[in-house]
């Protein structure tokens, strides 16, 4: 007589939320993580176009590239949709009304306006979740936010706007956008080498907002908008021990020390003191220029750049292995999270003069 056996227990979730001294809320590993392992798949709370001009190229609901015969919004006629299902879900009602009344769509601060029109259209639970996210706002940011609010108020003068609409709330919303939004890029095309630098949309992903920054990250995020949906997927770049914080980079890893510090201070309100920044902060100006052009020599983190940075010209993307097979076999194919290029691990030039060491990744 055949006996039934219980299925093997599912592995525990790879991440857990905790609080770390000096870093606030953070995500740490609840078990050892394999290279390429999917750590998080997150759907957007809010998705909005990068510019008014992008409305003619991407679906106003899911941000996919539009087919040859897209479906127009029956109200504003300017927003376009890739399918009947996206058309039925429509797009933010304040943005729709704005497009109806402003067909020329020529306004300063268009990215901020598109975000605010979308954010103020959210239902109360989603709006509250957006405000619960961390946000950084300097005095200069608040002054700019109040000016944008004034512009938005004049544009929405005859609209039915939320009762909570105020300069202070607009400043809080813009701070959430500045700190938590991810850019969804256009896919790389061989006929346009700069295509992957163009932003099709921005999305706010509450779960992914808990990842802290590191200039040498141990995870990176991917999106496959045209092939799947607007979810973002965060994968491990290399092995990560249990109990280690998982960090992503908030910008391309090949940015210079000064560029990184300026962006983090202006948009996120902190100075980075990661291992890489501590090393580079001691460089003299001539050493910095030399090593930023050639990440080899005595640079102790050179191994990361040789192994995990895409070598396609002007890309700046990060490489992570494809997800492991169902039986746990780690893939030997590395994928760039910016241009999508694939390469075998053995294609890494073993003869590069690199003084960095793989063990440093686990320090």
C-alpha positions as CSV (number, residue, x, y, z in Angstrom):
1,X,0.0,0.0,0.0
2,X,1.4,3.3,-1.1
3,X,2.0,5.8,1.7
4,X,1.8,9.5,1.1
5,X,4.6,11.7,2.2
6,X,4.5,15.3,3.2
7,X,6.1,17.8,0.9
8,X,9.5,19.1,2.0
9,X,9.1,22.3,4.1
10,X,9.5,25.5,2.2
11,X,12.7,27.5,3.0
12,X,12.2,30.5,5.3
13,X,11.8,33.9,3.7
14,X,15.2,35.2,2.7
15,X,14.9,38.5,4.4
16,X,13.6,40.0,7.6
17,X,13.1,43.6,8.6
18,X,15.0,44.9,11.6
19,X,16.5,48.1,13.0
20,X,20.3,48.6,12.9
21,X,22.2,51.3,14.9
22,X,22.9,54.3,12.7
23,X,21.1,52.8,9.7
24,X,17.4,52.7,10.9
25,X,15.2,50.1,9.3
26,X,17.1,47.5,7.3
27,X,16.7,44.2,5.6
28,X,18.9,41.4,6.8
29,X,19.2,37.8,5.6
30,X,17.4,35.1,7.6
31,X,19.5,32.4,6.2
32,X,22.5,32.0,3.9
33,X,21.8,33.3,0.4
34,X,23.0,31.8,-2.9
35,X,24.3,34.0,-5.8
36,X,21.4,35.0,-8.0
37,X,18.7,34.1,-5.5
38,X,15.6,36.2,-5.7
39,X,15.3,38.2,-2.5
40,X,12.2,40.3,-3.2
41,X,9.6,40.7,-5.9
42,X,7.7,43.9,-5.4
43,X,4.7,45.5,-7.1
44,X,4.4,49.3,-7.4
45,X,2.1,51.2,-5.1
46,X,2.3,54.1,-7.5
47,X,3.5,54.2,-11.2
48,X,3.7,57.4,-13.1
49,X,5.1,58.5,-16.5
50,X,8.6,60.1,-16.6
51,X,7.4,63.0,-18.8
52,X,4.4,64.2,-20.7
53,X,6.1,63.1,-23.9
54,X,6.3,59.5,-22.7
55,X,2.5,59.3,-22.8
56,X,2.7,58.6,-26.5
57,X,5.2,55.7,-26.1
58,X,4.2,53.8,-23.0
59,X,1.0,52.4,-21.5
60,X,-0.4,54.8,-19.0
61,X,-1.4,51.9,-16.7
62,X,1.5,49.4,-16.8
63,X,4.3,51.4,-18.6
64,X,4.8,48.7,-21.3
65,X,5.8,49.8,-24.8
66,X,2.7,50.6,-26.8
67,X,1.5,48.4,-29.7
68,X,1.0,49.8,-33.1
69,X,-2.7,50.5,-32.4
70,X,-2.9,51.6,-28.8
71,X,-6.2,52.3,-27.0
72,X,-6.8,56.0,-26.1
73,X,-8.4,57.1,-22.8
74,X,-12.1,57.9,-23.6
75,X,-11.9,60.9,-21.4
76,X,-8.7,62.8,-22.0
77,X,-7.8,61.0,-25.3
78,X,-4.1,61.7,-24.6
79,X,-3.2,58.8,-22.3
80,X,-2.8,55.5,-24.3
81,X,-3.1,51.9,-23.2
82,X,-1.6,48.7,-24.4
83,X,-4.6,46.4,-23.9
84,X,-8.3,46.4,-23.0
85,X,-7.5,45.3,-19.5
86,X,-5.2,48.3,-18.9
87,X,-7.8,50.6,-20.4
88,X,-10.5,49.3,-18.0
89,X,-8.2,50.0,-15.1
90,X,-7.6,53.5,-16.5
91,X,-5.1,56.0,-15.0
92,X,-5.0,58.5,-12.2
93,X,-8.2,60.6,-12.3
94,X,-6.5,63.9,-11.5
95,X,-3.9,63.3,-14.2
96,X,-6.7,62.5,-16.6
97,X,-8.5,65.7,-15.8
98,X,-5.3,67.7,-16.0
99,X,-4.5,66.3,-19.5
100,X,-8.1,67.1,-20.6
101,X,-7.7,70.8,-19.6
102,X,-4.0,71.2,-20.6
103,X,-3.6,69.5,-23.9
104,X,-0.3,71.3,-24.7
105,X,1.3,69.9,-21.5
106,X,4.1,72.4,-21.3
107,X,4.9,73.1,-17.7
108,X,8.1,73.3,-15.6
109,X,8.7,70.6,-13.0
110,X,6.8,68.1,-15.1
111,X,8.1,65.1,-13.3
112,X,7.0,66.4,-9.9
113,X,3.6,67.4,-11.4
114,X,3.1,64.0,-12.8
115,X,4.0,62.4,-9.5
116,X,1.7,64.7,-7.5
117,X,-1.3,64.3,-9.8
118,X,-0.8,60.5,-9.5
119,X,-0.2,60.5,-5.7
120,X,-3.2,62.8,-4.9
121,X,-5.4,60.3,-6.9
122,X,-4.5,57.4,-4.7
123,X,-7.3,55.9,-2.5
124,X,-6.9,56.6,1.2
125,X,-5.2,53.3,2.2
126,X,-2.6,53.6,-0.5
127,X,-2.1,57.3,0.2
128,X,-1.5,56.5,3.8
129,X,1.0,53.8,2.9
130,X,2.9,56.3,0.7
131,X,3.1,58.8,3.5
132,X,4.3,56.1,5.9
133,X,7.6,55.7,3.9
134,X,10.7,57.5,5.0
135,X,11.3,60.9,3.3
136,X,14.1,63.4,3.4
137,X,13.4,67.1,2.8
138,X,16.0,69.9,3.2
139,X,15.0,73.6,3.5
140,X,15.8,74.1,-0.2
141,X,13.6,71.1,-1.1
142,X,10.7,72.5,0.9
143,X,11.0,75.9,-0.8
144,X,11.0,74.2,-4.1
145,X,8.0,72.0,-3.0
146,X,6.0,75.1,-2.0
147,X,6.6,76.7,-5.4
148,X,5.5,73.5,-7.1
149,X,2.4,73.3,-4.9
150,X,1.5,76.9,-5.9
151,X,1.8,75.9,-9.6
152,X,-0.3,72.8,-9.0
153,X,-2.9,74.7,-7.2
154,X,-3.4,77.1,-10.1
155,X,-3.6,74.2,-12.5
156,X,-6.2,72.4,-10.4
157,X,-8.3,75.5,-9.6
158,X,-11.5,74.2,-11.0
159,X,-11.0,70.5,-10.0
160,X,-12.4,68.6,-7.1
161,X,-9.2,68.2,-5.1
162,X,-8.6,66.2,-1.9
163,X,-9.5,68.0,1.3
164,X,-6.0,67.2,2.6
165,X,-4.4,69.2,-0.3
166,X,-1.9,71.6,1.3
167,X,1.7,73.0,0.7
168,X,3.0,71.0,3.7
169,X,1.5,67.7,2.5
170,X,2.8,68.4,-1.0
171,X,6.3,68.8,0.4
172,X,5.9,65.5,2.4
173,X,4.8,63.7,-0.8
174,X,7.7,65.0,-2.8
175,X,10.1,63.9,-0.1
176,X,8.7,60.4,-0.4
177,X,9.1,60.4,-4.1
178,X,12.6,61.7,-4.0
179,X,13.7,59.1,-1.4
180,X,11.7,56.0,-2.6
181,X,11.0,56.1,-6.3
182,X,12.7,53.7,-8.7
183,X,13.3,54.6,-12.4
184,X,12.1,52.1,-14.9
185,X,14.4,52.4,-17.9
186,X,13.8,51.8,-21.6
187,X,15.3,48.5,-22.7
188,X,18.7,48.5,-24.4
189,X,18.6,48.5,-28.2
190,X,21.6,47.9,-30.4
191,X,20.5,50.6,-32.8
192,X,20.5,53.2,-30.0
193,X,23.3,52.6,-27.5
194,X,21.9,55.3,-25.2
195,X,18.4,53.9,-25.1
196,X,18.9,52.3,-21.6
197,X,19.6,55.7,-20.2
198,X,16.1,56.9,-21.0
199,X,13.5,56.7,-18.2
200,X,10.0,55.5,-19.2
201,X,8.4,55.7,-15.8
202,X,8.9,56.0,-12.1
203,X,7.5,53.7,-9.5
204,X,7.2,53.7,-5.7
205,X,7.7,50.2,-4.2
206,X,7.1,50.1,-0.5
207,X,8.7,46.8,0.2
208,X,11.9,47.7,-1.8
209,X,12.1,51.0,0.1
210,X,13.6,49.2,3.1
211,X,16.8,48.4,1.2
212,X,19.6,50.6,2.4
213,X,22.4,51.9,0.2
214,X,25.9,50.6,-0.2
215,X,28.4,51.7,-2.8
216,X,29.5,48.1,-3.2
217,X,26.1,46.4,-3.0
218,X,25.4,42.7,-2.4
219,X,22.1,42.8,-4.3
220,X,20.7,44.6,-7.3
221,X,17.3,45.1,-8.8
222,X,15.9,44.1,-12.2
223,X,12.8,45.0,-14.1
224,X,11.2,43.3,-17.1
225,X,8.3,45.7,-17.9
226,X,7.8,44.7,-21.5
227,X,8.2,41.0,-20.9
228,X,6.3,40.7,-17.7
229,X,4.9,43.6,-15.7
230,X,6.1,46.6,-13.7
231,X,7.3,44.5,-10.7
232,X,10.9,44.9,-9.7
233,X,13.0,41.9,-8.7
234,X,15.9,42.1,-6.3
235,X,18.6,39.4,-6.7
236,X,21.7,38.6,-4.8
237,X,24.9,39.5,-6.6
238,X,27.0,36.9,-4.7
239,X,26.8,34.7,-1.6
240,X,25.5,36.5,1.5
241,X,25.9,34.9,4.9
242,X,23.0,34.6,7.4
243,X,22.4,37.8,9.4
244,X,24.1,40.1,7.0
245,X,22.4,43.4,5.8
246,X,21.3,43.3,2.2
247,X,22.0,46.6,0.4
248,X,21.5,47.9,-3.1
249,X,23.1,50.9,-4.8
250,X,20.8,53.8,-5.4
251,X,22.7,54.7,-8.5
252,X,25.3,53.2,-10.9
253,X,28.2,51.7,-9.1
254,X,30.7,53.5,-11.3
255,X,29.9,56.9,-10.1
256,X,32.8,58.8,-8.5
257,X,33.1,59.4,-4.8
258,X,32.1,63.0,-5.1
259,X,29.1,62.2,-7.3
260,X,27.9,59.6,-4.9
261,X,28.3,61.7,-1.7
262,X,26.6,64.7,-3.3
263,X,23.6,62.7,-4.5
264,X,23.2,60.9,-1.2
265,X,23.4,64.1,0.8
266,X,21.0,66.1,-1.4
267,X,18.3,63.4,-1.9
268,X,18.7,61.1,1.0
269,X,20.2,63.3,3.7
270,X,23.2,61.3,4.7
271,X,26.9,60.9,4.0
272,X,28.0,57.3,3.0
273,X,30.6,55.7,5.2
274,X,30.8,52.3,3.6
275,X,34.1,50.5,3.1
276,X,34.5,51.8,-0.4
277,X,33.8,55.4,0.6
278,X,36.2,55.2,3.5
279,X,39.0,54.1,1.1
280,X,38.2,56.7,-1.5
281,X,37.9,59.5,0.9
282,X,41.6,59.1,1.6
283,X,42.6,59.4,-2.0
284,X,44.4,62.5,-3.3
285,X,42.8,64.2,-6.3
286,X,45.3,62.8,-8.8
287,X,44.9,59.3,-7.3
288,X,41.1,59.6,-7.5
289,X,41.1,60.5,-11.1
290,X,43.5,57.7,-12.0
291,X,41.7,55.0,-10.1
292,X,38.2,56.1,-11.3
293,X,39.3,55.5,-14.8
294,X,40.9,52.2,-14.1
295,X,39.5,50.2,-11.2
296,X,42.6,48.1,-10.8
297,X,46.0,48.6,-9.2
298,X,46.0,49.0,-5.5
299,X,42.2,49.7,-5.2
300,X,41.1,47.0,-2.6
301,X,37.7,46.6,-4.1
302,X,38.8,46.2,-7.7
303,X,37.5,42.6,-7.6
304,X,33.9,43.8,-7.4
305,X,34.3,45.9,-10.6
306,X,36.0,43.2,-12.6
307,X,33.5,40.5,-11.6
308,X,30.2,42.3,-11.1
309,X,30.2,45.5,-13.3
310,X,29.0,45.3,-16.9
311,X,31.9,45.9,-19.3
312,X,29.6,47.3,-22.1
313,X,30.8,50.8,-22.9
314,X,28.8,53.5,-21.1
315,X,26.5,51.0,-19.4
316,X,27.5,51.1,-15.7
317,X,25.1,48.2,-14.8
318,X,25.7,45.6,-12.2
319,X,25.9,41.8,-12.9
320,X,24.1,39.2,-11.0
321,X,23.7,35.5,-11.8
322,X,20.4,34.2,-13.1
323,X,18.2,32.7,-10.4
324,X,19.3,29.2,-9.2
325,X,17.6,26.2,-10.7
326,X,14.7,24.6,-8.7
327,X,17.2,22.1,-7.2
328,X,19.4,24.9,-6.0
329,X,22.1,24.8,-8.7
330,X,23.7,28.2,-9.0
331,X,23.7,29.6,-12.5
332,X,27.0,30.4,-14.3
333,X,25.3,33.1,-16.5
334,X,25.6,36.7,-15.3
335,X,22.9,39.2,-16.3
336,X,23.3,43.0,-16.4
337,X,20.6,44.8,-14.6
338,X,20.8,47.8,-16.9
339,X,21.4,46.7,-20.5
340,X,20.3,43.1,-20.1
341,X,23.5,41.6,-21.5
342,X,24.3,38.0,-20.5
343,X,27.8,36.6,-20.1
344,X,29.3,33.4,-18.7
345,X,31.3,33.6,-15.5
346,X,34.3,32.1,-17.3
347,X,34.2,35.0,-19.7
348,X,35.6,37.2,-16.9
349,X,39.2,37.9,-17.7
350,X,41.2,35.8,-15.2
351,X,44.4,37.6,-16.2
352,X,43.2,41.0,-15.0
353,X,45.7,42.5,-12.5
354,X,43.4,42.8,-9.6
355,X,44.6,43.0,-6.0
356,X,41.2,42.8,-4.5
357,X,40.1,39.5,-3.1
358,X,36.8,37.6,-3.3
359,X,36.8,37.1,0.5
360,X,36.4,40.9,0.9
361,X,32.8,40.6,-0.3
362,X,31.9,38.8,2.9
363,X,33.6,41.2,5.3
